[in-house]
Amino acid sequence: MDGKRLEYKGEEALKELENLTEKADEVQEKILNEILTRNRETEYLKKHMDGSTDRSTFKLQVPVVSYDGIRPYIQRIANGEDYSLISAHPITEMLISSGTSGGEPKLMPSIAEDLDRRAFLYNLIMPIMNQHIPGLDEGKAMYLYFVKAEASTPCGLPARPVLTSFYKSKHFKCRSKDPFNDLTSPDQAILCTDSRQSMYCQLLSGLLHRHHVLRLGAVFASAFLRAITFLERHWPQLCNDIRRGHIDSSVTDPGCLAAMSALISRPNTQLAAEIEAICERTSWKGILGQLWPKAKYIEVVVTGTMAQYIPGLEFYSGGKLPLVCAMYASSECYFGVNMKPLCKPEEVAYTLLPNMGYFELIPLENGVGAEEEEEVENEKLVDLVDVKIGSYYELVVTTFAGLYRYRIGDVLQAVGFHKRAPQFRFIGRRSVILSIDSEKTNEEDLHKSVSNAKKLLEPYDLLLVEYTSYADTTSIPGHYVLFWEVSCTSVAAVRALEDHQLFEECCIAVEEALDYVYRRCRTCDKSVGPLEIRVVEEGTFEALMDHCISQGGSINQYKTPRCIKSGSALELLNAKVVACYFTPRNPTWSPL
C-alpha cells in the first residue's frame, strides 16, 4: 500500500478513512496480494504455497495457527537466523505481548513500516474526537504514558512492548507540530524506565498545567486508577514541590530532573494552596473535575474485563466525564477505531480498518470458540466484509511482518458497518482461565459472574476495586478462589465489610451466574467444591502489579491477570488475605 497515505493527518486522515471503509473489500484484497507477493519467497509461505500468490491457494493451503504454530520461526529469528524465514523485510524488533489472561508474554515480529501503520491509526483519533468535542487543540492532554526497560533477543534484536516501541519512535517524538498532541508530560518523564519517578513527574506536570488540561487518560483504566491512588498518597509532596519551586529529592533520573527543573523553576504558593485545598477533602468523589476543571473526558480502555474499572472511574470523576475508548490494538497488529467515542462503555464498537492487515474471522457459537490448541478448518473462516450482524467471531490476522492466519484470541461481536467496514464489540479473550473438572470458565464468563455479584455490595457503599482468580486443587474436590479487594466509600461501609452473610451471598451470586456445566459439577457431580472469596487488604493489587512488573511486565500494558498461575504471585495474594467466605449452599441446577 502507498506509504504516503499512511502519513495523513487531520481532515486528510478522515477522508482517507472514508475511502478505506467505502472500499473495504478491495483494500483487503490488495493488502493480501501485497503481503503474498512481497513474502512469497519466505520459508513459511513457500512451505505452504510453493511461491503462489493466489488468494484461493492461500485460503486453502495456509493453516490457521496459534502462537505455538509460529513460535519456532520467531525463536529461530530471535536466535540469529535470517528474517526471510517469515518476512521479506528485515525484522527490526520483537514486540513483547502483555500476556493477557495470565498467559506468558509472547514475541511478535515487527518491521519498520509497522510504525507507519500504527501512526496512521493514532492520527485518526483526535480528528474523530474533534468532530464531537471541538477545540481540543486549544489546551493540553494529561495522558499518563510509561515505557519499559528494553531487553534483547539472543541475536541482539530489541525486545520491548509495542507502546514502548511507539513512544521511542520518530512518530511520537516529532508530534510537537500537531496541536492535538500537546501533552503535559515532558518526553523525559514518559521515557523514564523507573515507573515510580515517571509517575511522580507526570502527575506533577499535570498539576502544574491543571488550568490548561482538556483531556485526561492512560492506555488502560487500570493504569489511570493506579495514578489516582498514587496521587492520594503523594499529593502533599507534590504540593510541597510546587510551593518551593523545587522537585523532591526522590527524583534522581537525570532526564526527569532536567525536564522538571524547567517546568518548576520558581515557587507557586497559590497553585499549591489550590491543589492542597482540593486534596484535603474527606471524599475524593468527583476530584478529577476539581483538579482539572476544564477536562472534557477521560480516554482509557474500559471494554472487555476493563469494564471492572468503570465504577472507580465514575467515582473519581463524579460521573461527569465521559469515558472514551478510542482504539483497538494489540502487539500483533493495530485494528481499528471507535467512530462514536462518546458512546456509553457498553456500546463501544470498533471499526476495523482494512489497511492495517488482512483480516479473517472464525464464526463462534454464542461467543464461545475452540481452544487455542485445537485445529480450525480453513473453510470455516469468513472474510472481513462478510460477517453477519449479531454473530460472534474470533479474529484472525495476516501481517506484513510474518504472521499468517494468526489467531489473535479475541472474541468479537459484529454490531454494524461503517460503509463496507464492519464494526465489532470487544467481548473478551477466548482462552479458558479456570477449570477443575469438565467445566471450563473463560474470562468473559468470570467477568460476568463477578459483575453480577458486585451489585450486592453497592447498597452498602462498598466498591469492588479489583479481582483475580485461582483454581485451588490442593484439596479434593478442588474449588474456585476469587481474590477481592474491596473499598469503603463511606463510614457506614466499614461495618458492612465485616458482614459474613453479605459476602456469602456474593459467593452464591457468582456461582449462579456461571454456566450450566459448572453448576452441574457443583451440584450433581460434586466434582467442584464451594466457591471461595478471599478479601484482601487495601493496596494488594498495586503490590501484585509491582510484582508482575518486577518480573518483566510493562506498567503501560499491564492488565491484572484474571487467573493467577504464578506461585510467587499467589503467595503474595494469600499473604494479604483478611477474610475468607465460602458459598453456603449449592447453586441451582436442573437437567436440560
Buried (B, 14 or more C-beta within 10 A) or exposed (E): BEEEBBBBBBEEBBEBBEEBBEBBBEBBBBBBBBBBEBBBEBEBBBEBBEEBBEBEBBBEBBEBBBBEBBBEBBEBBBEEEEBBBBBBBEBBBBBBBBBBBBBEBBBBBBBEBBBBBBBBBBBBBBBBBBEBBEEBBEBBBBBBBBBBEBEEBEEEBBBBBBBBBBBBBEBBEEBEEEEBBBBBBBBBBBBBBBBBBBBBBBBBBBBBBBEBBBBBBBBBBBBBBBBBBBBEEBBEBBBBBBBBBBBBEEBEBEBBBEBBEEBBEEBBEEBBEBBBEBBEEEEBBBBBBBBBEBBBBBBBBBBBBBBBBBBBBBBBBBEEBBBBBBBBBBBBBBBBBBBBBEBEBEEBBBBBBBBBBBBBBBBBEEBBBBEBEEEBEBEEBBBBBEBEEEBBBBBBBBBBBBBBBBBBBBBBBBBBBBBBBBBBBBBBBBBBBBBBBEBBBBBBBBBBBBBBBBEBBEEBBBBBBBBBBBBBEEEEBBBBBBBBBBBBBEEEBEEBBEBEEBBBBBBBBBBBBBBEBBBBBBBEBEBBBBBBBBBBEBBBBBBBBBBBBEEBBBBBBBBBBBBBBBEEBBEBBBEBBEBEBBBEEBBEBEEE
